[in-house]
Amino acid sequence: MKVILKETAARGLAQTIVKGVEQGGGSGYIRKEGRHLIIGLAGPRHAVNIEQIKAFEGVEAVVSLHHAFKLASREFCADSTVVQVGNVRVGDGNPVVIAGPCSVESRAQILEVARKVKASGAHMLRGGAFKPRSSPYSFQGLAEVGLKLLVEAREATGLPVVSEVMDPITLPMVAEYVDVLQIGARNMQNYHLLKQVGKTNKPVLLKRGLSATIEEWLMAAEYILSAGNPNVILCERGIRTFETYTRNTLDLNAVPVVKDLSHLPVLVDPSHGVGIAKYVPAMSMAAIAAGADGLIIEVHSDPASALSDGSQSLTPEVFARLMQRLAYSMLAREESAVVNS
């Protein structure tokens, strides 16, 4: 349900309505749309008393929402959400590039990559400190040591840091160090974890599950939003299909579809999407052409010796050339928009 308040209504009214719904076991989400405050309400039927809400003097309208993903839907909010990460704005029409190694391996490695991707124009630094691997014998990450190295790299470059959180137990530790909490594909439907990150105010990068439908992905985002955290960034990272020539099938259909269905920003991870470094630049360009709000790309100074996902990692030199191509592509897109306006 979407409640639209009159322009003259005080914010206190919105908080009163949300509090009443929460006491009944539902959840509420307040945001500004134009000159109006709007409230998204969700939960069991008994939690939302429509007639009581309509009776408030400051309520202009109550609108039913048809999608299961109430708060994530564009029905709820027609304006696109912009997520602020430090001085970086995700979703404002200027594509954001997050780059760095799959795993933090050493101080020298992460500092070198951070400085190089920064010089090429990256907006944020990615790096895994906790690594959920298919094999229990594979490198699992440096844990808190890796997080501390990411902080050092942030201090050296000014780049906000993105890293994965795997469970509610380590969530407080990861949240202490990073700027964006990444929920990996394997945890997309870890509902307890989603609820817990929803209780933080940290931006969350939510990757699509390996075989998740678009609706399942958006329902996962709904868990975070309904717990009170509006700072959700979606990330398409390829889905598992019958094709074996690439690691996954990068579902670029999802970009325009999700942007039509939802107000949340959408990034694309071409590195996991194809799993083969030489195809990453082409899929990066295609993602931006499809309307993605940005990219998350794996970069390693020596992919052949990487402790994880070296086969899909770009060298800093290839990444620099890709950033130049992306800059030219964006300039052409802006010029086309001016001509067609």
N, C-alpha and C positions, 0 to 999 in steps of 0.2 A: 504494500500500500504506500502511496505517495501523498503526503500532506503538504499542501502549499499554504504558507502563511501570508497574510496581508503585509504590504510594505510597512505598515505602521506597527506591526506586531513586535513585541520585545523578544529578544533571544531567550529570555527566561521562560516564555511560553513553550518554546520548542523543547527546552530542557525538562519542563514539567510533563509534557506529553510523553517524551522518551522514558522518563523515570517511571511513569505509570505503567507503560507497556513492559518495561523490564521487570517490574515487581510482579507482573502476571506471567513471567517466564518468556517473554519475547525480547526483541532487540530493536534498537533504533539508531539512526545514523543521520546527523544533521550536516547540511552543507548549503552554501550560497549559490544561487542560480540567478544571474542578473541582479535585480533589486529585491528578490524574494529569498527568504529562508525556506528550504524544503526539508522535509523529514521523510526518511525511508523507514517503514515499520515492517517487521517480519516476526513470525512466530506462530504458536498455536492460536486457533480462533478465539479462544477465551481470553487471550492476552491482549487482543486489540478490540476495544469497544468503539465501533465506528460512530455510533450515534453520539456517544459522549464526546468524542473528538470533534465532531461537526458542531457541537454546541458551544465550543470555545469561541469567544468574540473575535479573536485574531485569526481564525482559520478561514481561508478563502475558498479552498476546495480540497476534496479527498478523492484521489484517483486510484482505481485498482490497477495493479501491475500483473501482466499476464505471464511473463517468464518466471520459471522457477528460481532463477538467479535474480532476485528482486533488486538488491542494492548495487549489483554489478551492471545492471541493464541500462541501456540508453533511454528506456522508458522512464526510469527513475530520474536520470540526469541527462539532459540533452547536451549539455556542455561537456567537452572532453576534459578529463582530469589531467592536471599537470602535477607530477610528483617532484618535489624539491629535494635534492640531495646536495647539501652544501650550497655551492654557487651554480650547480648544474640543474637544469629544468628538463625533466623527461616528459615529453608529450606536448610540447608547445609548438610543434611544427618544424623544429630544427633537430635532425637526427643526432642521437647521442651514441658514441662508440665506447664500449667497455672492452678493455683488452688486457691480456696478461696470461701467465702460464696456467695450465690445468691445476698444477700443484705447486705450492711453495716448497722448494727443495733445499735452499740455502740462502744465507744473507746475500752473498755475492750475486746469485742467480736472480733473486726477486728485485734487488736494487738495479741491476743492469737492465732487466726487461722494463721495469717501471720508468726509468729515465728515457729509454728508447721509444716506448709507446707514447710517452708524454711529448717528446720532441716531434713525433709524427702527427700529433693532434688528438690523441685519445682523451676522452673526458673523465673516465674512471678506470681504476685498476681492479682486475679480477685475480683471484688466486685461491686455491683450495688449501685449507689447513686440516679439515676433516674430509676424507675421501671415501665415499661408499663405493666399493669396488665389487665387481662380479665374483672375483676370487678372493678368499680370505688370506691368500698368500701374497697378494699384490700390495704395493705401497699404499698405506692407509693415511698418510699425511703426518705433519709434524705437530698437530694439535695446537696447544696454546703457544708453543714456541713459534709456529707458523703465523699465528695471529699477531704476535709481537713484531715479527719481521714485516708483516703487512703494514702495521702502524709506522714502523721506521721508514718504509717506502713511501707512505703517505706524507710523512713529515719532510722527506727529501724532495718530493715532486709536487705536493699539493693536490694530488689526485685522490678523490674519495675512493673508499675500498669496498669491494663486493666479495663476500665469501659465504660458503654454504654452511647452514646449520642443519644438523642431522636429527636431533632429538630434543625434547624439552629439558633434559638434564643439563646439557651443555649450552642451552639457549642463553642464559644470563652471561656466561663467559663470552660467547661469540658477540652478543649485542654490546658488550662493554668495549670491544675493539673495533668493530666494523661500522660502516655507514649504511650499508644495504645488506639485509639478510636474504640469502638465496635459499629457496626451497627447491631441491633437485627433483628431477623427474620421478625418481623412485619414491619420493616422499609426498608427491602431489596429493595423495589421498590419505596421508597420515593426519587424520582429523584432529587428534589431540595436539599435535605439533602446530597445526594451522590455527587452532583456537588460542594457543599460547602466544604465537607471534602476533595474533590479532590483539592481544592485550598490551603489546608494546606500541610505541609510536614510531618505530623504525620503518623506513621504506622496506618493502618486501618484493623481491624478484621471484615470481612464481612460475616455474617451468612446467610445461605441459608433460603429462605422463607418457610413457612409452607407447601405450595403446589407448590413450584417453580420447574420448570424443570431445568436441568443442564444449558441449553442455557440461560434461563432467569437469572439464578444466575451469569453466566459469563458476560452477558450483563450489569448487575448491576455493576460488577467490572469494565467494560469498561467505565462507566460514571465517575468513580473515576480516572482511568488512563488517560482518555481523557482530564480531567480537570487539569492534570499536576502532580498528585501524584502517583509515581511508587510503593509506599510501601503498597501493598495490600496483606493481608493474607486471604485466603478463609476458611470458617468453615462450615463443614457438621454437622447439629444438629438434624437430623431426619426430616422426612416428614409425613404429615397426610395421613393415609390410612384407610382402613376399619377395621383394627385390633384394638381391645380395651383392650387387656391384657397388653399392654404397652402404655405409653403416646403418643409416636410417633413410627414410624418405622425407625430405624437407617439405612440409605442407604449407606452401605459400598461399594456397587458397584461404588458409585460416586468417591471414592478416586482414584482408578487406572484410571477411565475414565477421570476425570478432570486433573490428572497429565499427561495423554497422550495428552489432548487437549490444556492444558495451562501450561505456565512456572511459574505460581504463586504457592507459598506454600499452602498446604492444611492441616488444623487441623480438628480434630473430637471432638465433644462435646457429649460424651456418656451419660452425666447426663440428658440433655434434650432429647437425642435420645431415651432413654427407660423410663425415669421418675421414675424408681424404683431402689433404692440404691443397692440392692443385685445383680442386673444385670450389674451394671456399671463396676466392675473390668473385667468381661469377655469381654464386648464390648470394653473396653480400650485396652486389649491385642489384640483383633481381629483387631482394627483400626491400631495399629502399624504393625501387620502382613500384613495388606492390603497396607502398604506403606505410611501411614499418616506421616506428618512432625511434628506431636505433638498432644497434647490433651488439652482440657480445662475442668476441673473437679470441681464440687461444693463440698466444704468441710465445715462442720459446727461442732463446738464442742458439740452442743446439738441439733441435727436435729429435735427432737420432739417439741422443742419450737421455731424453726426458724420462722421468720415472712414471709418467702416466700420459697417455693420449698424444704421444709425439707424432704419430702418423697424421693427425689432423691439425697440428700446430704450424702456424706461419712463422717464418723467420722475421726478425725485425725489419730486414730490408724489403721483403715482400709486403709486409704490413704497411710500410711507408709508401710503397707504390700504390697499394690499394687505397690508402687514405687520400692520395692525390686524385685518383680516379673518382672517388666518392665526392670530393670537393667539386670537381668539374661537373659531375652528374647533378649535384644539388644546384649549382649555378645555372645549369641549363633548365632545370625544373622551375626555378624561380623566374627565369626569363620567360619561359612558356606561360607561366601563370599570369604574368604581367600582360603579355600579348593577348591572352584569352579573356582577361578581365574586362 
